Amino acid sequence: GSALIDTPEANPVRAAYAAYFYGSPNSRSSWDLTAALYAARGASSYWDLVSVGYNKVEDDGKNAWQPSPDLEHSYLLKKADDATMESVLSDLMIKPPSVAQ
């Protein structure tokens, strides 16, 4: 989020970060954006999709991937390093919105 300070105040991502941080964009690690990136671009070169098995959640909230049975669950196994992911996400956050024509 730190690069957002150099974007126009009308940038919707900057506005969202400013609202969240009570007035100004802030640098805060958030891997939540990876879900949106996966939805938009798929696994690409960022992740491998693991889709055989299931995520078992225990009563205490702990969870672990189980190889069987296959219950149509999936998870992303990161291939790109943190610096690459930070750069990709930051570049997308500061990109000006497209104008529909």
PLY file of the C-alpha trace (Angstrom):
ply
format ascii 1.0
element vertex 101
property float x
property float y
property float z
element edge 100
property int vertex1
property int vertex2
end_header
0.00 0.00 0.00
2.90 2.44 0.43
3.09 3.15 -3.34
-0.51 4.41 -3.25
0.64 7.74 -1.79
1.98 8.59 -5.27
-1.35 7.89 -7.01
-4.21 10.36 -7.52
-6.53 10.66 -4.54
-9.36 9.44 -6.80
-7.64 6.06 -7.26
-10.24 3.65 -5.81
-7.62 1.43 -4.17
-5.98 4.47 -2.55
-9.40 5.62 -1.32
-10.11 2.17 0.14
-6.76 2.05 1.95
-7.24 5.62 3.20
-10.67 4.72 4.56
-9.27 1.62 6.25
-6.35 3.53 7.78
-8.43 6.57 8.79
-7.15 9.07 6.27
-3.96 8.04 4.55
-2.66 5.05 2.63
-0.40 2.87 4.70
2.12 0.13 4.03
0.63 -3.02 5.47
1.32 -6.58 4.37
-1.87 -8.18 3.16
-1.91 -11.37 1.20
-5.72 -11.09 0.86
-5.08 -9.49 -2.53
-3.70 -12.79 -3.79
-7.25 -14.18 -3.88
-8.31 -11.40 -6.24
-5.19 -11.92 -8.35
-5.93 -15.65 -8.61
-9.56 -14.91 -9.55
-8.43 -12.54 -12.31
-5.37 -14.36 -13.69
-5.57 -17.95 -12.48
-2.53 -19.78 -11.13
-0.27 -18.26 -13.81
3.39 -18.39 -12.81
2.54 -17.42 -9.25
1.11 -20.67 -7.86
0.53 -24.36 -8.41
-3.04 -25.48 -7.76
-3.27 -28.52 -5.50
-6.70 -30.07 -5.91
-6.53 -33.69 -4.75
-7.52 -34.15 -1.11
-9.28 -31.89 1.36
-8.73 -29.38 4.13
-9.56 -31.00 7.49
-10.60 -28.52 10.18
-10.29 -29.69 13.78
-12.64 -28.69 16.61
-9.98 -26.28 17.95
-9.81 -24.49 14.57
-6.49 -25.96 13.44
-6.50 -27.27 9.91
-4.31 -29.44 7.75
-4.40 -30.74 4.20
-5.28 -34.42 3.90
-4.40 -36.29 0.68
-7.57 -38.39 0.80
-10.41 -38.64 0.35
-10.65 -36.21 -2.56
-13.45 -33.81 -1.60
-13.00 -31.26 -4.38
-11.10 -28.82 -2.13
-8.09 -26.94 -3.45
-5.29 -24.72 -2.27
-2.59 -22.62 -3.88
1.04 -23.54 -3.42
3.16 -20.44 -3.89
5.82 -20.56 -6.64
6.73 -16.87 -6.88
8.83 -15.34 -4.12
7.45 -12.66 -1.81
9.26 -9.82 -3.62
7.71 -10.83 -6.94
4.23 -11.06 -5.44
4.65 -7.69 -3.72
5.75 -6.09 -7.00
2.88 -7.60 -9.04
0.25 -6.61 -6.47
1.69 -3.12 -5.96
1.80 -2.49 -9.73
-1.86 -3.49 -10.01
-2.89 -1.35 -7.03
-1.37 1.81 -8.47
-2.55 1.24 -12.03
-5.12 3.89 -13.04
-8.65 2.58 -13.53
-9.63 1.79 -17.12
-12.34 3.84 -18.73
-15.08 1.72 -20.31
-15.90 2.67 -23.87
0 1
1 2
2 3
3 4
4 5
5 6
6 7
7 8
8 9
9 10
10 11
11 12
12 13
13 14
14 15
15 16
16 17
17 18
18 19
19 20
20 21
21 22
22 23
23 24
24 25
25 26
26 27
27 28
28 29
29 30
30 31
31 32
32 33
33 34
34 35
35 36
36 37
37 38
38 39
39 40
40 41
41 42
42 43
43 44
44 45
45 46
46 47
47 48
48 49
49 50
50 51
51 52
52 53
53 54
54 55
55 56
56 57
57 58
58 59
59 60
60 61
61 62
62 63
63 64
64 65
65 66
66 67
67 68
68 69
69 70
70 71
71 72
72 73
73 74
74 75
75 76
76 77
77 78
78 79
79 80
80 81
81 82
82 83
83 84
84 85
85 86
86 87
87 88
88 89
89 90
90 91
91 92
92 93
93 94
94 95
95 96
96 97
97 98
98 99
99 100
